[in-house]
Structure formats: C-alpha cells, structure tokens
Amino acid sequence: MAIIYGYISSSASDDKALDNFNQAILQQLPPYGTYICRDMFAMLPYGNRALCKYSHIIHFAAEYDEMYVMLDDWLEEFENLLSQLCWSHVNVIETYSGCRFEWQADKFDLKSIKATTKWIRQNYASYHLINELMNKA
C-alpha cells in the first residue's frame, strides 16, 4: 500500500483570481473512482497568509491499496490535471518505493492567469537521497 502526497505551488502569494482559477479546476474533478479525485486536494482559504506567505499552495494526499511503485496511469492523470491548473512548482512523494517527482513550470506569468502547459519533470530514486534519475519534458 502506498501513500502519495505533495503540493502544487505558484510563486504568487496574494492573488484572488489565481485562487479562484485553481479552485474552479479542482471542483471539476470527479468525487471518486479515479486515481485523481476532488477530495484528495485542499487549499487554505483565500487570505490566510499566516501559513502561506509567499506562495499559493494546493496540498494533496491519497492512499492506494496494492500500489508499490508510481504507476504511469497515475502520472498521466496527474499531469492532465497540472495542464489545467496555474502553477510554478510541484512536488510528489510516493511512500512505498520512496520515489519523489518534481515538476518545474517553463514559465509562470501572473498577469495572465492561465493553465501551465509546459514543464520539466524530474524523478528521484528516493525522497531521502535526491539523486536525479531522469528528466522528462
């Protein structure tokens, strides 16, 4: 059994339009039945700068029975979601194998809030030892 958790972050800390944009995308997710579903995501209420001063953060977690490595299907669903959200940096950890994935947006422009569609994905063998395994565009 694996627990997958992480965060989706933007470099904008105080932008209501960004918050609304990403919240609307998350609300469109199915409530259950797929690897990526609505209830696994959470955001601080807009304006709560005490815990999130410099970024806009969406955090998430899920537990999957009989998943021992990060599945390509999970990554595909997750990257489909990323292609709809506005973000600059993403981090995901899968606990059973210890794999860590990181996405870095090609560019982030707060002036025109729109989905991030170009990024680089890096895969690390362990979240303890962060030796990079490969790059994917």
mmCIF file of the C-alpha atoms, coordinates in Angstrom:
data_MODEL
# 
_entry.id   MODEL 
# 
loop_
_atom_site.group_PDB 
_atom_site.id 
_atom_site.type_symbol 
_atom_site.label_atom_id 
_atom_site.label_alt_id 
_atom_site.label_comp_id 
_atom_site.label_asym_id 
_atom_site.label_entity_id 
_atom_site.label_seq_id 
_atom_site.pdbx_PDB_ins_code 
_atom_site.Cartn_x 
_atom_site.Cartn_y 
_atom_site.Cartn_z 
_atom_site.occupancy 
_atom_site.B_iso_or_equiv 
_atom_site.pdbx_formal_charge 
_atom_site.auth_seq_id 
_atom_site.auth_comp_id 
_atom_site.auth_asym_id 
_atom_site.auth_atom_id 
_atom_site.pdbx_PDB_model_num 
ATOM 1   C CA . MET A 1 1   ? 0.000   0.000  0.000   1.00 0.00 ? 1   MET A CA 1 
ATOM 2   C CA . ALA A 1 2   ? 1.304   3.423  -0.948  1.00 0.00 ? 2   ALA A CA 1 
ATOM 3   C CA . ILE A 1 3   ? 0.555   6.889  0.274   1.00 0.00 ? 3   ILE A CA 1 
ATOM 4   C CA . ILE A 1 4   ? 1.102   9.611  -2.296  1.00 0.00 ? 4   ILE A CA 1 
ATOM 5   C CA . TYR A 1 5   ? 1.267   13.184 -1.108  1.00 0.00 ? 5   TYR A CA 1 
ATOM 6   C CA . GLY A 1 6   ? 2.604   16.533 -2.176  1.00 0.00 ? 6   GLY A CA 1 
ATOM 7   C CA . TYR A 1 7   ? 1.841   20.086 -3.162  1.00 0.00 ? 7   TYR A CA 1 
ATOM 8   C CA . ILE A 1 8   ? 1.219   22.281 -6.176  1.00 0.00 ? 8   ILE A CA 1 
ATOM 9   C CA . SER A 1 9   ? 2.634   25.769 -5.714  1.00 0.00 ? 9   SER A CA 1 
ATOM 10  C CA . SER A 1 10  ? 2.663   29.068 -7.530  1.00 0.00 ? 10  SER A CA 1 
ATOM 11  C CA . SER A 1 11  ? 5.003   31.923 -6.856  1.00 0.00 ? 11  SER A CA 1 
ATOM 12  C CA . ALA A 1 12  ? 2.120   34.314 -6.267  1.00 0.00 ? 12  ALA A CA 1 
ATOM 13  C CA . SER A 1 13  ? 1.057   34.749 -2.684  1.00 0.00 ? 13  SER A CA 1 
ATOM 14  C CA . ASP A 1 14  ? -1.854  37.134 -2.777  1.00 0.00 ? 14  ASP A CA 1 
ATOM 15  C CA . ASP A 1 15  ? -3.958  36.830 -5.891  1.00 0.00 ? 15  ASP A CA 1 
ATOM 16  C CA . LYS A 1 16  ? -7.655  36.102 -5.568  1.00 0.00 ? 16  LYS A CA 1 
ATOM 17  C CA . ALA A 1 17  ? -8.020  35.441 -9.313  1.00 0.00 ? 17  ALA A CA 1 
ATOM 18  C CA . LEU A 1 18  ? -5.356  32.711 -9.168  1.00 0.00 ? 18  LEU A CA 1 
ATOM 19  C CA . ASP A 1 19  ? -7.070  31.164 -6.161  1.00 0.00 ? 19  ASP A CA 1 
ATOM 20  C CA . ASN A 1 20  ? -10.436 31.203 -7.940  1.00 0.00 ? 20  ASN A CA 1 
ATOM 21  C CA . PHE A 1 21  ? -8.961  29.796 -11.175 1.00 0.00 ? 21  PHE A CA 1 
ATOM 22  C CA . ASN A 1 22  ? -7.355  26.787 -9.495  1.00 0.00 ? 22  ASN A CA 1 
ATOM 23  C CA . GLN A 1 23  ? -10.296 26.182 -7.157  1.00 0.00 ? 23  GLN A CA 1 
ATOM 24  C CA . ALA A 1 24  ? -12.678 26.021 -10.146 1.00 0.00 ? 24  ALA A CA 1 
ATOM 25  C CA . ILE A 1 25  ? -10.472 23.397 -11.855 1.00 0.00 ? 25  ILE A CA 1 
ATOM 26  C CA . LEU A 1 26  ? -10.300 21.267 -8.696  1.00 0.00 ? 26  LEU A CA 1 
ATOM 27  C CA . GLN A 1 27  ? -14.098 21.418 -8.305  1.00 0.00 ? 27  GLN A CA 1 
ATOM 28  C CA . GLN A 1 28  ? -14.453 19.840 -11.772 1.00 0.00 ? 28  GLN A CA 1 
ATOM 29  C CA . LEU A 1 29  ? -12.586 16.696 -10.685 1.00 0.00 ? 29  LEU A CA 1 
ATOM 30  C CA . PRO A 1 30  ? -14.664 13.568 -10.112 1.00 0.00 ? 30  PRO A CA 1 
ATOM 31  C CA . PRO A 1 31  ? -15.549 12.918 -6.451  1.00 0.00 ? 31  PRO A CA 1 
ATOM 32  C CA . TYR A 1 32  ? -14.216 9.324  -6.625  1.00 0.00 ? 32  TYR A CA 1 
ATOM 33  C CA . GLY A 1 33  ? -13.467 6.454  -8.997  1.00 0.00 ? 33  GLY A CA 1 
ATOM 34  C CA . THR A 1 34  ? -10.139 7.542  -10.459 1.00 0.00 ? 34  THR A CA 1 
ATOM 35  C CA . TYR A 1 35  ? -6.593  7.949  -9.147  1.00 0.00 ? 35  TYR A CA 1 
ATOM 36  C CA . ILE A 1 36  ? -7.005  11.724 -9.018  1.00 0.00 ? 36  ILE A CA 1 
ATOM 37  C CA . CYS A 1 37  ? -10.234 12.923 -7.397  1.00 0.00 ? 37  CYS A CA 1 
ATOM 38  C CA . ARG A 1 38  ? -11.600 16.098 -5.850  1.00 0.00 ? 38  ARG A CA 1 
ATOM 39  C CA . ASP A 1 39  ? -11.468 15.111 -2.179  1.00 0.00 ? 39  ASP A CA 1 
ATOM 40  C CA . MET A 1 40  ? -7.721  14.459 -2.147  1.00 0.00 ? 40  MET A CA 1 
ATOM 41  C CA . PHE A 1 41  ? -6.968  18.192 -2.685  1.00 0.00 ? 41  PHE A CA 1 
ATOM 42  C CA . ALA A 1 42  ? -7.181  21.080 -0.255  1.00 0.00 ? 42  ALA A CA 1 
ATOM 43  C CA . MET A 1 43  ? -6.326  24.768 -0.235  1.00 0.00 ? 43  MET A CA 1 
ATOM 44  C CA . LEU A 1 44  ? -6.102  27.278 2.554   1.00 0.00 ? 44  LEU A CA 1 
ATOM 45  C CA . PRO A 1 45  ? -8.951  29.768 2.476   1.00 0.00 ? 45  PRO A CA 1 
ATOM 46  C CA . TYR A 1 46  ? -8.042  32.840 0.443   1.00 0.00 ? 46  TYR A CA 1 
ATOM 47  C CA . GLY A 1 47  ? -6.495  35.474 2.635   1.00 0.00 ? 47  GLY A CA 1 
ATOM 48  C CA . ASN A 1 48  ? -4.929  33.098 5.189   1.00 0.00 ? 48  ASN A CA 1 
ATOM 49  C CA . ARG A 1 49  ? -1.421  34.453 4.822   1.00 0.00 ? 49  ARG A CA 1 
ATOM 50  C CA . ALA A 1 50  ? -0.304  33.239 8.263   1.00 0.00 ? 50  ALA A CA 1 
ATOM 51  C CA . LEU A 1 51  ? 0.542   29.784 6.883   1.00 0.00 ? 51  LEU A CA 1 
ATOM 52  C CA . CYS A 1 52  ? 1.189   30.647 3.248   1.00 0.00 ? 52  CYS A CA 1 
ATOM 53  C CA . LYS A 1 53  ? 3.006   33.977 2.951   1.00 0.00 ? 53  LYS A CA 1 
ATOM 54  C CA . TYR A 1 54  ? 4.899   33.685 -0.331  1.00 0.00 ? 54  TYR A CA 1 
ATOM 55  C CA . SER A 1 55  ? 3.076   31.069 -2.382  1.00 0.00 ? 55  SER A CA 1 
ATOM 56  C CA . HIS A 1 56  ? -0.329  29.850 -3.423  1.00 0.00 ? 56  HIS A CA 1 
ATOM 57  C CA . ILE A 1 57  ? -0.327  26.181 -2.333  1.00 0.00 ? 57  ILE A CA 1 
ATOM 58  C CA . ILE A 1 58  ? -2.636  23.279 -3.097  1.00 0.00 ? 58  ILE A CA 1 
ATOM 59  C CA . HIS A 1 59  ? -1.816  20.235 -0.977  1.00 0.00 ? 59  HIS A CA 1 
ATOM 60  C CA . PHE A 1 60  ? -2.968  16.692 -1.587  1.00 0.00 ? 60  PHE A CA 1 
ATOM 61  C CA . ALA A 1 61  ? -2.718  13.117 -0.351  1.00 0.00 ? 61  ALA A CA 1 
ATOM 62  C CA . ALA A 1 62  ? -4.203  9.700  -1.080  1.00 0.00 ? 62  ALA A CA 1 
ATOM 63  C CA . GLU A 1 63  ? -3.648  6.098  -0.049  1.00 0.00 ? 63  GLU A CA 1 
ATOM 64  C CA . TYR A 1 64  ? -3.767  3.353  -2.683  1.00 0.00 ? 64  TYR A CA 1 
ATOM 65  C CA . ASP A 1 65  ? -4.105  -0.354 -1.949  1.00 0.00 ? 65  ASP A CA 1 
ATOM 66  C CA . GLU A 1 66  ? -1.711  -2.661 -3.830  1.00 0.00 ? 66  GLU A CA 1 
ATOM 67  C CA . MET A 1 67  ? 0.332   0.152  -5.389  1.00 0.00 ? 67  MET A CA 1 
ATOM 68  C CA . TYR A 1 68  ? 4.026   -0.479 -4.885  1.00 0.00 ? 68  TYR A CA 1 
ATOM 69  C CA . VAL A 1 69  ? 5.546   1.866  -7.464  1.00 0.00 ? 69  VAL A CA 1 
ATOM 70  C CA . MET A 1 70  ? 4.310   5.073  -9.015  1.00 0.00 ? 70  MET A CA 1 
ATOM 71  C CA . LEU A 1 71  ? 2.059   3.999  -11.868 1.00 0.00 ? 71  LEU A CA 1 
ATOM 72  C CA . ASP A 1 72  ? 2.272   5.596  -15.307 1.00 0.00 ? 72  ASP A CA 1 
ATOM 73  C CA . ASP A 1 73  ? -1.540  5.857  -15.236 1.00 0.00 ? 73  ASP A CA 1 
ATOM 74  C CA . TRP A 1 74  ? -1.370  7.920  -12.029 1.00 0.00 ? 74  TRP A CA 1 
ATOM 75  C CA . LEU A 1 75  ? 1.284   10.209 -13.528 1.00 0.00 ? 75  LEU A CA 1 
ATOM 76  C CA . GLU A 1 76  ? -0.790  10.633 -16.686 1.00 0.00 ? 76  GLU A CA 1 
ATOM 77  C CA . GLU A 1 77  ? -3.921  11.618 -14.717 1.00 0.00 ? 77  GLU A CA 1 
ATOM 78  C CA . PHE A 1 78  ? -1.897  13.946 -12.512 1.00 0.00 ? 78  PHE A CA 1 
ATOM 79  C CA . GLU A 1 79  ? -0.166  15.660 -15.443 1.00 0.00 ? 79  GLU A CA 1 
ATOM 80  C CA . ASN A 1 80  ? -3.554  16.049 -17.116 1.00 0.00 ? 80  ASN A CA 1 
ATOM 81  C CA . LEU A 1 81  ? -4.672  17.960 -14.021 1.00 0.00 ? 81  LEU A CA 1 
ATOM 82  C CA . LEU A 1 82  ? -1.448  20.007 -13.996 1.00 0.00 ? 82  LEU A CA 1 
ATOM 83  C CA . SER A 1 83  ? -2.112  21.032 -17.611 1.00 0.00 ? 83  SER A CA 1 
ATOM 84  C CA . GLN A 1 84  ? -5.337  22.696 -16.424 1.00 0.00 ? 84  GLN A CA 1 
ATOM 85  C CA . LEU A 1 85  ? -4.043  24.469 -13.291 1.00 0.00 ? 85  LEU A CA 1 
ATOM 86  C CA . CYS A 1 86  ? -1.902  27.584 -12.974 1.00 0.00 ? 86  CYS A CA 1 
ATOM 87  C CA . TRP A 1 87  ? 1.312   26.726 -11.044 1.00 0.00 ? 87  TRP A CA 1 
ATOM 88  C CA . SER A 1 88  ? 5.080   27.127 -10.963 1.00 0.00 ? 88  SER A CA 1 
ATOM 89  C CA . HIS A 1 89  ? 6.378   24.170 -8.918  1.00 0.00 ? 89  HIS A CA 1 
ATOM 90  C CA . VAL A 1 90  ? 5.046   20.732 -7.900  1.00 0.00 ? 90  VAL A CA 1 
ATOM 91  C CA . ASN A 1 91  ? 6.427   18.056 -5.572  1.00 0.00 ? 91  ASN A CA 1 
ATOM 92  C CA . VAL A 1 92  ? 5.058   14.492 -5.163  1.00 0.00 ? 92  VAL A CA 1 
ATOM 93  C CA . ILE A 1 93  ? 6.285   11.694 -2.887  1.00 0.00 ? 93  ILE A CA 1 
ATOM 94  C CA . GLU A 1 94  ? 5.204   8.059  -3.117  1.00 0.00 ? 94  GLU A CA 1 
ATOM 95  C CA . THR A 1 95  ? 5.937   6.369  0.214   1.00 0.00 ? 95  THR A CA 1 
ATOM 96  C CA . TYR A 1 96  ? 6.136   2.653  -0.588  1.00 0.00 ? 96  TYR A CA 1 
ATOM 97  C CA . SER A 1 97  ? 9.019   2.878  -3.067  1.00 0.00 ? 97  SER A CA 1 
ATOM 98  C CA . GLY A 1 98  ? 10.195  6.244  -1.776  1.00 0.00 ? 98  GLY A CA 1 
ATOM 99  C CA . CYS A 1 99  ? 10.132  7.844  -5.222  1.00 0.00 ? 99  CYS A CA 1 
ATOM 100 C CA . ARG A 1 100 ? 9.971   11.595 -5.476  1.00 0.00 ? 100 ARG A CA 1 
ATOM 101 C CA . PHE A 1 101 ? 8.781   13.561 -8.503  1.00 0.00 ? 101 PHE A CA 1 
ATOM 102 C CA . GLU A 1 102 ? 9.212   17.258 -9.117  1.00 0.00 ? 102 GLU A CA 1 
ATOM 103 C CA . TRP A 1 103 ? 7.742   19.458 -11.842 1.00 0.00 ? 103 TRP A CA 1 
ATOM 104 C CA . GLN A 1 104 ? 9.050   22.919 -12.694 1.00 0.00 ? 104 GLN A CA 1 
ATOM 105 C CA . ALA A 1 105 ? 6.964   25.143 -14.961 1.00 0.00 ? 105 ALA A CA 1 
ATOM 106 C CA . ASP A 1 106 ? 8.646   26.505 -18.062 1.00 0.00 ? 106 ASP A CA 1 
ATOM 107 C CA . LYS A 1 107 ? 7.268   29.940 -17.226 1.00 0.00 ? 107 LYS A CA 1 
ATOM 108 C CA . PHE A 1 108 ? 4.805   31.484 -14.831 1.00 0.00 ? 108 PHE A CA 1 
ATOM 109 C CA . ASP A 1 109 ? 3.030   34.720 -15.686 1.00 0.00 ? 109 ASP A CA 1 
ATOM 110 C CA . LEU A 1 110 ? 0.717   36.081 -13.030 1.00 0.00 ? 110 LEU A CA 1 
ATOM 111 C CA . LYS A 1 111 ? -0.526  38.898 -15.297 1.00 0.00 ? 111 LYS A CA 1 
ATOM 112 C CA . SER A 1 112 ? -2.471  36.450 -17.449 1.00 0.00 ? 112 SER A CA 1 
ATOM 113 C CA . ILE A 1 113 ? -3.694  33.638 -15.229 1.00 0.00 ? 113 ILE A CA 1 
ATOM 114 C CA . LYS A 1 114 ? -3.882  30.575 -17.428 1.00 0.00 ? 114 LYS A CA 1 
ATOM 115 C CA . ALA A 1 115 ? -3.063  26.909 -17.304 1.00 0.00 ? 115 ALA A CA 1 
ATOM 116 C CA . THR A 1 116 ? 0.571   25.841 -17.156 1.00 0.00 ? 116 THR A CA 1 
ATOM 117 C CA . THR A 1 117 ? 1.199   23.654 -20.189 1.00 0.00 ? 117 THR A CA 1 
ATOM 118 C CA . LYS A 1 118 ? 4.994   23.381 -20.448 1.00 0.00 ? 118 LYS A CA 1 
ATOM 119 C CA . TRP A 1 119 ? 7.176   21.923 -17.732 1.00 0.00 ? 119 TRP A CA 1 
ATOM 120 C CA . ILE A 1 120 ? 10.088  19.677 -16.886 1.00 0.00 ? 120 ILE A CA 1 
ATOM 121 C CA . ARG A 1 121 ? 9.515   16.582 -14.739 1.00 0.00 ? 121 ARG A CA 1 
ATOM 122 C CA . GLN A 1 122 ? 12.339  15.153 -12.663 1.00 0.00 ? 122 GLN A CA 1 
ATOM 123 C CA . ASN A 1 123 ? 12.269  11.757 -10.972 1.00 0.00 ? 123 ASN A CA 1 
ATOM 124 C CA . TYR A 1 124 ? 14.371  10.980 -7.901  1.00 0.00 ? 124 TYR A CA 1 
ATOM 125 C CA . ALA A 1 125 ? 15.073  7.469  -6.604  1.00 0.00 ? 125 ALA A CA 1 
ATOM 126 C CA . SER A 1 126 ? 14.263  8.461  -3.047  1.00 0.00 ? 126 SER A CA 1 
ATOM 127 C CA . TYR A 1 127 ? 12.886  11.355 -1.116  1.00 0.00 ? 127 TYR A CA 1 
ATOM 128 C CA . HIS A 1 128 ? 15.758  10.766 1.318   1.00 0.00 ? 128 HIS A CA 1 
ATOM 129 C CA . LEU A 1 129 ? 18.555  10.710 -1.264  1.00 0.00 ? 129 LEU A CA 1 
ATOM 130 C CA . ILE A 1 130 ? 17.627  13.129 -4.014  1.00 0.00 ? 130 ILE A CA 1 
ATOM 131 C CA . ASN A 1 131 ? 19.803  11.769 -6.818  1.00 0.00 ? 131 ASN A CA 1 
ATOM 132 C CA . GLU A 1 132 ? 18.041  12.607 -10.050 1.00 0.00 ? 132 GLU A CA 1 
ATOM 133 C CA . LEU A 1 133 ? 17.008  9.592  -12.157 1.00 0.00 ? 133 LEU A CA 1 
ATOM 134 C CA . MET A 1 134 ? 15.769  11.230 -15.347 1.00 0.00 ? 134 MET A CA 1 
ATOM 135 C CA . ASN A 1 135 ? 14.330  14.339 -16.943 1.00 0.00 ? 135 ASN A CA 1 
ATOM 136 C CA . LYS A 1 136 ? 11.119  14.392 -18.967 1.00 0.00 ? 136 LYS A CA 1 
ATOM 137 C CA . ALA A 1 137 ? 9.652   17.272 -20.845 1.00 0.00 ? 137 ALA A CA 1 
# 
